Amino acid sequence: MLNLVATAAFGLEAVVKRECSNLGFSDISVLDGQINFVGTVDDIVKANLWLRCADRVLVRVSQFTAVNFEELFEQVKALPWLDWIPQNGKFTVRAKSVKSQLGSLSDIQSISKKAIVEKLKEHYNTEIFSETGAEYTVQIAILKNKVTVTIDTTGLQRGLHKRGYRAKATDAPLKETMAAALISLSYWKPGRVLLDGMCGSGTIPIEAALIAKNIAPGLNRSFACEQWEQIPKKIWSDARRNAYSAINTFAEPLIFGSDISQTAIDLAQNNAIEAGVDDCINFEQKPLDKIILPDNYGVAISNPPYGERLGKIDEINQLYKDMGKVFKNPTWSVYVLTSDEFFEHSYGKKANAKRKLFNGNIKTDYYQYYGERPPKG
């Protein structure tokens, strides 16, 4: 069994933990920004294909304490690198250190890579490594002198948010993983109307459609570990075939996206086509204040412009006021992600709940307004 880690944006740990549980992973535990679980190589594949809200999937190789570089070198060298990195493996070492005696990231990287190379040299009996093979990104993370060594299965340049459908985006786009998390944190379920009145390049409506049709978020992209010798190609082919079989082709979700910009709507429509969900979403160019809610008991989820992202203060405040008017229908539930601490004042109503989240490096609040429950039956 392998020790696996799904990393997550701060504030989304509970969401990703629930995903891991739903996927059947075992021995799940949570730390800041990461969800630990135990699994097999099959679970590495499953996690990469199916986790919607996590950032990356890592293999935790080891944990130990090091207070000087000699200890770091010897303990890194002693790890079972031959189980992972082949002779032609292309491996990069990244480092981070917080509140530890070893603080130089460049030294941590160079010493750790030297330790790995020395271990490989002893086994392969060579001084030169071509590094033309599969990609292995090793991370040395040190917190209070405790070293955690992991290998990134997802890929250095391609976090799980890169689904493959968004070739282009509007300014300050919302990550796909965050969009999926905002949906997960709402009361929306397929069968209820979902509306994003400031949809930009369409990320929230598209992620909702992927959920409604049960399309694995990683189905149309590649991962670093697909090239690893440790994971047989058949595991990948079987997992993808099962994911295609799991798609609900009969789903007809009621999802709407609108934006004041026709350029944004054109991008959103193209992205929906790439994601294979263009038949599930009604996109329309329309200013927010002209929106007429398409039904009762709907759910609105939006990531409007705010100070650090876009727009002028007066325009943004007016936008928030318009939101309060448009969504005054008491049957609608409304969810808004913004860093504006005075959002409730402009919106005209205090939220039922707020949740602190980080949108990239921006500290935000997820304002939640609960509408009336739909009648049963």
N, C-alpha and C positions, 0 to 999 in steps of 0.2 A: 504493500500500500504506500501511496505517496502523500506527503503533506502539501496541500494546495492552498493557494491564497487568491481570492478575488479582491482586487483593490477597488475602492469606491470614493467618490467625492465626500468630503465631510458633511454629515447630515443625512446621508443616504445609506448608511450601514444597515439599518433595519430593513430597508427595501430590498437590498441585495441579499441579506440573510434569508428573507422570505422566498426570494427567487431560488436560492440554493436549496432550501428545504423542499420547495415544490419540484425541483429537479431530482430529488431523492438522494442528495449528498448526505453524508453522515459526519458525526462528531463536529458539528458546526459551532464555532465560537467567534466572538466579535471583539475587535480592537479598533482604535481610532483609524478610520480610513481603510480597514481591511477586514475581510471575512475569511476565517480559516476553516478548512474542512479536509477530510481524508478521502482519497479516491484512487482510481486506477488511471492508466493512460486513456481508457475509454471516457473517463470523466473529464480529462483535459479537453478532449474533443467536444463532449457535450457542453461543457461550460463555455467554451469559446463560441460555439454555434448558437447557444440559447440564452445566455445572460444578456438581458436588455439594458440593465442599469449600471453594471460594473464597468470599470475602466480597463482592467487587464486581468489575465489569469497567470499566476506565477507558480512555479514549483519551488517549495522551500527546501533547500539542500541541507542546511544546518543552522544552528544557533550556538554561539559560544561567547565568552568574554575575552576581550583583548584591551590592554591598556598601553601597549607599545607596539611598534611595527614588527619587531621580531616575533611576538606572539601572533600577530595578525598573519604574517608570512607562513609560519609553521602550521597554523591551524587551517588556513585556506589550502595549503599544499596537501594536507592530510585528507582532504575531502575526496569523495569518489568521482572525480572528474571523468575517469575513463568510462563510467556508466552513461555519461551524457555527451561529451564532446569527442567526435571522431578525429582522425588525423588531419583531415582537410576542413574541419569545422571553422567557421568564421565567427570568432567570439569577441565581444566588446565588454569591457568592465565599466560600470557606472557606480558612482558612490554618493552617499549622503551621510551626514553626521550631525547629531544634535546632542548637546550637553555631554560630550565625550572627550577623553584625553587625546584621542586621535581626531584632529580637526581638519587637516589638510586633505581636501578631496582629491587633488592631483596625486598626492603621495599614496593615499589609500588605493586609488585606481592602479597606479603603476606597480606598487608592491603586490597587490592581489593578482594582477595579470602575470607578473613574473612568477608568482607561486604556482599558478595554474600551468604556465608554460613549462616550468621545471618538472611538474608532475607528469605532464604529457611527454616531455623529452625522455624521461626515464623509461617510459613504457614503449614508445615508438622508436627509440634509439635514433633520433634525428635532431639536428639543430635548427632546421628550417621547416616552417609550416606554411603551406600554400594559402590557407584560409579561403579556399574557393568553394567550400561546401555550404551546408545549411547554416542559418543564422542562430547564434546563441548569445543572448544578452544577459550577462551576469550582473546582479546588483548587490553591492556591499552596503548595507544600511546599518549604521551604528547609532544606538540610542542609549545614552548613559552607560557607555562602554560595552553594551550587549550588541554583538554583531549578528545580523541576520543575513544569510546568503541565499539568494533566490536566482532562478533562471526564468526569464520572461517567455512564455509560450505564445503570446499573442503577436509580438513583433515590435521592434524598437520604434519604427516610424508609423505604426498603424494600430492605435488603440482601438478598443471595441466600439467606440463611437463612430468609427469610419465604416459605415455599413456598405458603402459602395454605390449608393443611389444619388448622393448629392455632389454632382460634378461642379456645380456653382452654387453660391449662396449670396444672400444679401449681406449688408454690413452687420457686424456683431451678431452672427448667427448663434442659435442655441445648439449645444451639442446634442446629438441624437440620444445619448445615454441619459442626459438630464431631462430631455423632453419625455422620454419613456418613464422616468421616475416621477415627473409631475403628474402624468396620467395615472400611474400606480398609486400615488398619494391622494388622488381624487376619488369621488364616488362614482365616476363613470364606469359603466360596463357596456359591452356591445348590446345593442337594443335600445339604448338611450341616445338621444341626440348629443353630439359633441360639436362645439363651435370654437374656433379661434379667430377672433375678429381682427387680429393684427398678425397674420400668419407668416409674413415674410416669405422665406423660401419653402415654407410648408412643413417644417419638421414635426411640429406637434400633430397636425392631422395625419401625416404619413405614418408616424409611429403608432398612432391610435389604430389606423387601418391595418398595420402589420399585426398588432395585438388581436384585432377582431378576426382576422383571417388565419391566425395562428401560424404566421410565417416566421421562421427562425431568423433573428436579426443578422446572424453571421452567415446566412445561406449563400450569399452572392459575393463573397470576398475570400481572400486567402489569409493564412496565418503562418507565422514563422515555423511553428512546430509541425506543419504539414510535411516539411522536408526532413524531419528528424528520423533517424534510423530506429529510434525507440518506439515509434508509433507506426505500426503497419498501415500501408495504404488502404487495406481493406476496411480498417476501422473508420477511416474518413469516408470512403465510398458508401459503406453501410449507413453511417450516421446521416449523410446527406440524403440518401435515398429514403430513409425513414422520415427525415424532416420534410421532404417533398410530399410524402404520403400523408403527413399530418396536417397539411394546409387545408383549411376549410374553404373550399372553392364556392360553397353555396352561401357564404356570409354576405349579407347586404347591410352593412353598418350605415348609420345616418350621420355622416361627418361633413362639416362645412368649414371652409377656410376663406377668409376675405382679407383684403388689404387695400389701402388707399392707392398703392402703386401697381400699375399694370405690369411693370417690369418684374416686380416681386411675384405676381400671380403667374406670369409666364414661366418663371423659374420654378415655382412650386408645382405647376402642372408637369413640367419636364421631369422634375425629381420624382413625382408620383408615378410617372410612366416607367422610369428606371427601377423604381421599387416594386413595380408590378401591382400597384394599388390604385391606379388612376380611375378605375371603375367604381371605387368606393368613396370618393371625395368630390364634393361640389365646390369648386373654387370660383370666386367671383371678385372682380375689382369693385370695391365699394368703401367709402369712408366709414369709420366706426359709427359716427352719429346718424348714419342712414340705415343702419342694420335693423331689420325687423326679425325678431326671434322666430325661428321656423316651427317651434312647437313648445309645449309646456314640459316641465320636468327635465329640461336639458342641462347640460354641463358646459360651462365656458372655461377654457384654460388658455391663458395668454402670458406671453413674455414681452410686455410692451417696452418701448424705449425708455431708458432712464439715464440720469446724469452721466455716469461713467461710460455709457454706451453711445447714445445718440440724442440729438434734439436740443432745443432750447427750453429753459425752465418754464416759461409761460405757456409754451405749446404743450409741454408734457403735462402740466397741471390741468390744462383744458381737456386734454385727452382723458385724464383720469376722471374728470367731472362728467365727461360724455359717457364713460364706462358706467358710472353710477346711475345715469339716466337710462341707458340702454338695457341694463341688467336689473332693473327695479322689479321685474316680475318675481314674486315671492317663491314661485315653483322652481326657479333656476338656481343651481349651485355655481358659484363663481370662484375661480382660483387664479391668482395673479402673482407672478414672480417679479419683484422689483427691489432695488436697493434704496428707494426713496422712503425715508423714515416718516414722511408726512403724507404717504399715500392715502391712508384712511381719511384724513381731513379732506383731501381733494375729492376722493371717491364719494364721501358723504355718509359713510357708515363704518362702524367699527367691525373688524373681522371677528368671526367666531373663533378662529384659531390662527396662529402664525407659526411657521417653522423656519428656523435659520438654515440656510443652504449657501453653498459657495458656487456661483456661476463663473467658472474659471477661477480667477483670483479675486473676484468681486463678492463681497459679503452681501447677501440678499436676504429678504424675507419672502416666504411663500404665504400670501394672505388667502385665507380660506373662508368663504361665505357659504353656509349650508342652506340650501333651499328646502322646500317642503318635500317629503318623501312621496314618490309616485304611489297611487292607489294600488293595492294588491289585486292581482288578477288582470 
